[in-house]
Amino acid sequence: MKLEAHDPRNVTSVCIATIIGITGARLRLRLDGSDNKNDFWRLVDSSDIQPIGTCEKKGGMLQPPLGFQMNASSWPMFLLRTLNGAEMAPAAFFKKEPPKPATNCFKVGMKLEAIDRKNPYLICPATIGDVKGDEVFVTFDGWRGAFDYWCRCDSRDIFPVGWCSLTGDALQPPGNNGKMVNNIA
């Protein structure tokens, strides 16, 4: 299915994207005119995705993705060919992003499930390692610090324990002293 998505490498650009994979509540997207090296994931209720036609209704124009593989002058014809006869994601599929929390309620030691930003198709068990203002330090259980990261407390990359079970996403087992225990492509 086709939809409009913000180019994650140029967030001011709205592009045509194709859903090329679904896992639980997450969509794997590929910007049309781009290659598979730039696929990215979004939650089904992300404000970064919208039905085809939304950009035009708001007075904007669809843009070629960063790294568009053809000559820029061919963009209008490419867009026409891409959308002609394509299956569009219905507007009813798009939901509003939930409201952001008013305060950071996380405490050091709390457990959660978090997206591995180096392997964004993976969601892993994690622990809050530190809290500073609106930021939390996510540490992955059983792994040495190479995958840990700071993020805002309202990041869409962190979830409560049990989220994967609820949405049908696969929760990876904790690491084992820095050795990968489950290799998923």
C-alpha positions as CSV (number, residue, x, y, z in Angstrom):
1,M,0.0,0.0,0.0
2,K,1.1,3.6,-0.7
3,L,1.0,6.5,1.8
4,E,2.7,9.8,2.4
5,A,5.7,9.9,4.8
6,H,8.2,12.4,6.0
7,D,11.7,11.5,4.6
8,P,13.6,10.6,7.9
9,R,16.8,12.1,6.3
10,N,15.0,15.4,5.4
11,V,12.0,15.8,7.7
12,T,10.7,18.9,5.8
13,S,10.0,16.7,2.7
14,V,6.9,14.6,2.3
15,C,7.3,11.7,-0.1
16,I,5.4,8.7,-1.4
17,A,6.2,5.6,0.5
18,T,5.3,1.9,0.1
19,I,4.6,-0.4,3.1
20,I,7.0,-3.2,2.5
21,G,6.7,-5.0,5.8
22,I,4.5,-5.1,9.0
23,T,5.5,-6.3,12.4
24,G,3.0,-5.9,15.2
25,A,2.1,-2.2,15.3
26,R,5.1,-1.1,13.2
27,L,5.3,-0.5,9.4
28,R,8.5,-0.9,7.4
29,L,8.5,1.8,4.8
30,R,10.5,2.5,1.6
31,L,10.4,5.9,-0.1
32,D,9.4,5.4,-3.7
33,G,12.4,6.4,-5.9
34,S,14.9,5.3,-3.1
35,D,16.6,2.0,-2.5
36,N,16.3,-0.6,0.3
37,K,19.3,0.8,2.2
38,N,17.1,3.7,3.5
39,D,14.0,1.7,4.7
40,F,12.7,2.9,8.0
41,W,10.1,1.9,10.6
42,R,7.1,3.9,11.9
43,L,4.4,3.1,14.4
44,V,0.9,2.8,12.7
45,D,-0.2,5.9,14.6
46,S,2.9,8.0,13.8
47,S,2.3,11.7,12.8
48,D,5.1,11.1,10.2
49,I,2.7,9.1,8.0
50,Q,-0.6,10.2,6.3
51,P,-3.0,9.2,3.5
52,I,-2.1,10.0,-0.1
53,G,-3.5,13.4,-0.9
54,T,-2.9,15.0,2.5
55,C,0.1,17.0,1.4
56,E,-1.8,18.5,-1.5
57,K,-4.8,19.3,0.6
58,K,-2.6,21.3,2.9
59,G,-1.1,23.2,0.0
60,G,2.2,21.3,-0.1
61,M,3.9,19.3,-2.8
62,L,5.2,15.8,-2.7
63,Q,9.0,15.8,-3.0
64,P,11.4,13.2,-4.3
65,P,13.3,11.4,-1.5
66,L,16.8,12.4,-0.6
67,G,19.0,10.4,-3.0
68,F,16.3,10.1,-5.7
69,Q,17.8,7.7,-8.2
70,M,16.7,9.4,-11.3
71,N,17.1,12.9,-12.8
72,A,15.1,15.4,-10.8
73,S,13.2,16.6,-13.9
74,S,11.7,13.1,-14.2
75,W,10.0,13.3,-10.8
76,P,6.5,14.4,-12.0
77,M,6.3,11.6,-14.5
78,F,7.7,9.1,-11.9
79,L,5.1,10.2,-9.4
80,L,2.3,9.8,-11.9
81,R,3.5,6.3,-12.9
82,T,4.0,5.3,-9.2
83,L,0.5,6.3,-8.1
84,N,-1.4,5.2,-11.2
85,G,-3.4,2.1,-10.2
86,A,-1.5,1.7,-6.9
87,E,-3.3,0.5,-3.8
88,M,-3.6,3.5,-1.4
89,A,-3.8,3.0,2.4
90,P,-7.3,4.2,3.3
91,A,-7.7,7.2,5.5
92,A,-9.5,5.1,8.1
93,F,-6.2,3.2,8.7
94,F,-4.5,6.4,10.1
95,K,-4.9,7.1,13.8
96,K,-3.8,10.1,15.9
97,E,-0.6,9.9,17.8
98,P,-1.2,9.6,21.6
99,P,-0.7,12.7,23.7
100,K,2.8,13.3,25.2
101,P,3.2,12.9,29.0
102,A,3.3,16.1,31.0
103,T,6.3,15.0,33.1
104,N,9.0,12.4,33.0
105,C,7.9,9.7,35.4
106,F,10.8,7.3,34.7
107,K,13.1,6.2,37.5
108,V,16.4,4.5,37.4
109,G,16.0,0.7,37.3
110,M,12.6,0.6,35.6
111,K,12.1,-2.0,33.0
112,L,10.8,-1.4,29.5
113,E,10.9,-2.6,25.9
114,A,13.0,-0.5,23.5
115,I,13.8,-0.3,19.8
116,D,17.5,-1.1,19.1
117,R,18.4,2.0,17.1
118,K,21.3,0.2,15.4
119,N,19.0,-2.6,14.3
120,P,15.6,-0.9,14.3
121,Y,13.7,-4.0,13.3
122,L,14.5,-5.4,16.8
123,I,12.7,-4.6,20.1
124,C,14.6,-5.7,23.2
125,P,14.2,-5.8,27.0
126,A,15.8,-2.7,28.5
127,T,16.3,-0.8,31.8
128,I,16.4,2.9,32.6
129,G,20.0,3.5,33.5
130,D,19.8,7.2,34.2
131,V,17.3,10.1,34.2
132,K,18.1,13.8,33.5
133,G,15.2,16.2,33.1
134,D,13.1,15.0,30.2
135,E,15.8,12.5,29.0
136,V,16.2,8.8,29.9
137,F,19.2,6.6,29.3
138,V,18.1,3.3,27.8
139,T,20.4,0.3,28.6
140,F,19.8,-3.0,26.9
141,D,19.6,-6.0,29.2
142,G,22.5,-8.4,28.8
143,W,24.4,-6.2,26.3
144,R,27.5,-4.1,26.9
145,G,26.9,-0.4,26.3
146,A,27.4,-0.2,22.5
147,F,23.6,-0.2,21.9
148,D,22.5,2.1,24.8
149,Y,21.2,5.6,24.1
150,W,19.6,8.7,25.5
151,C,16.2,9.7,24.4
152,R,13.3,11.9,25.5
153,C,10.9,10.3,27.9
154,D,8.1,10.6,25.3
155,S,10.2,8.9,22.6
156,R,8.2,6.6,20.3
157,D,11.1,4.1,20.5
158,I,10.4,3.0,24.1
159,F,7.4,1.0,25.3
160,P,6.1,-0.4,28.6
161,V,6.8,-4.0,29.5
162,G,4.3,-6.2,27.7
163,W,3.9,-3.9,24.7
164,C,5.3,-6.5,22.3
165,S,3.0,-9.2,23.6
166,L,0.0,-6.8,23.2
167,T,0.9,-5.7,19.7
168,G,2.2,-9.0,18.3
169,D,5.8,-7.6,17.8
170,A,8.6,-10.0,18.5
171,L,10.5,-9.2,21.7
172,Q,14.2,-10.3,21.4
173,P,15.7,-12.3,24.3
174,P,18.2,-10.4,26.5
175,G,21.8,-10.4,25.3
176,N,24.2,-12.9,26.7
177,N,27.4,-11.1,27.8
178,G,27.7,-9.2,24.5
179,K,27.1,-12.2,22.2
180,M,24.2,-12.1,19.8
181,V,21.7,-14.8,20.7
182,N,19.1,-14.3,18.0
183,N,20.0,-13.1,14.5
184,I,16.9,-11.8,12.7
185,A,17.1,-10.2,9.2
